[in-house]
Amino acid sequence: MCYKNNTKIKINETTSRYLEKLYYINKSYESFICILARSYSNCKSGHLQDMIDKYRQDYQKGCIEFNLAVDKIIYETVGYHPVDYRYSFDFDRGVGELEWN
């Protein structure tokens, strides 16, 4: 998709590390849930189902926290929250790129 607006975002080190932490926590939950789901599909058990439910809830909370942090950066950059947008972050360099219509 072609976006009409594009901007680079400088992110301070504290925010960059915070976003990076949230990002990797969510990836860990996502991977772990996939492993649990595969195990559950091979051998259904109440214990595995309980674990899936617990980590699914943790993953959802983590996604919300990450998305709220990203939304705050987008709002501070653009002044509003665009409906159609795409972003990427380079945590090591402390920069982001935002594209939106």
C-alpha positions, -999 to +999 in steps of 0.1 A: +000+000+000+012+035-007+010+060+021+007+097+016+026+108+047+059+096+061+080+107+091+110+096+111+105+095+148+134+099+173+127+079+204+146+085+236+165+056+250+142+049+279+111+047+257+130+027+231+141+001+257+105+000+271+090-006+237+117-032+229+110-050+262+072-051+255+078-063+219+099-092+230+077-102+259+048-104+234+068-124+210+077-148+238+041-152+248+031-158+212+057-185+207+049-202+240+012-203+233+019-219+199+039-246+216+012-252+242-015-253+215+005-279+195+009-300+226-028-296+234-037-307+199-017-339+204-029-347+239-059-327+253-057-321+290-072-297+315-038-286+327-027-276+292-059-258+286-055-238+318-019-229+308-031-217+274-058-196+290-034-180+315-008-172+289-034-160+264-046-135+290-010-124+297-004-120+260-035-099+255-025-076+284+010-073+269-004-065+235-026-038+250+003-023+269+025-023+237-002-008+215-009+019+240+027+029+241+029+029+203-004+049+201+010+075+225+041+079+203+020+082+171-003+107+188+026+128+200+041+127+165+011+133+143-013+151+168-040+126+162-044+089+157-046+080+120-069+052+110-047+038+082-010+037+093+021+015+094+051+018+117+084+002+124+111+007+151+148+003+152+153-002+189+191-001+187+192+033+170+162+047+189+143+056+158+110+048+143+093+053+109+056+062+106+036+061+074-001+071+072-029+083+050 
